[in-house]
């Protein structure tokens, strides 16, 4: 050994390839007095401990590690690698992969979009005045007037974020009914937080302000609103088909929203049909049909869920209307199949869902983006929180 060698500042390497940048750090890592290590290295040229031999090295540690194909271990990381040998081995494998030769390609990327993007945002089954007590659903949900307002506000904020992120130019905002629960069942008249008229005014206010938020916070070139009445908003004992719109709180609500938007010159076009269905023909030749969904018999508690009933209903309508996709609410379950989309709900899990053994689902609404050339781009949930 060179008598002028200074162990306190030397690099040290063990026979496993680990490198230490000072004697002090080696002593700390292996928990041995550094004077003992220094003494042994001066006397024997190396130090053995627990079956591992440590050698002093004068050269640069990075160069040593490169020459012996070893990993440079800093003092702070050494204990971690000592505790986790598997992680160290994985590091060595990754290092070997990094050094493999790869052929480089230059991708010629054209960032021009294939066509214009439009989105269909569904809004249904808010049931704004209905009350869901946590104890009635074993703590799975809670719903009241305050929570209803917060969820609807969150929905519109999340919808705007999606519209902006997806580069949407044209929005179809489809209101598919059951914004209110009304008093069609005795328990609703006993438990609801508002009367049907009061609930209609609340829903009307929330929806209008949501549309105003969309207009002010997006760069949409066009917005089209569709207003379909649900089965809960009726004032009759049973659903009436020929004049159902006349017997619905929601129909007058949609008309009020339309009048206010027109009064303020908001760039929104409305389609409020007097039938149970609304048909929309798109510039890309696609045809969509919108309905609340009470027309379908069969629910989400069956072994095959709603799929068979949904498909049968589409096959019955398709010869008449030649449609590409059907959009529904009513079932409180986010579902998408190639020919139909079923919306979720804003109210979420309630005692009816629990009683009928329906699956739990977070409050959410469906959102679909199309490209006029490519076709469907994505289908996703927009959560109301």
Buried (B, 14 or more C-beta within 10 A) or exposed (E): EEEEEEBEEBBBBBEEBBBBBBBBBBBBBBEBEBEEBBEBBBEEEBBEBEEEEBBBBEEEBEEBBEEEEBBBBEBEEBEEBEEEEEEBEEEEEEEEEEEEEEEEEEEEEEEEEEBBBBBBBBBBBBBBBBBBBEEBBEEBBBBBBEBBBEBBBBBBBBBBEBBEEBBBBBBBBBBBBBBBBBBBEEEBEEBBBBBBEBBBBBBBBBBBEBBBBBBEBBEBEEBBBBBBBBBBBBEEEEBBEEEBBBBBBBBBBBBBBBEBBEEEEBEBEBBBBEEBBBBBEBEBEBEBBBBBBBBBEBBBEEEEBBBEBBBEBBEEBBEEEEBBBBBBBBBBBBBBBEBBBBBBBBBBBBBBBBEEEBEEBBBBBBBBBBBBEEEBBEBBBBBBE
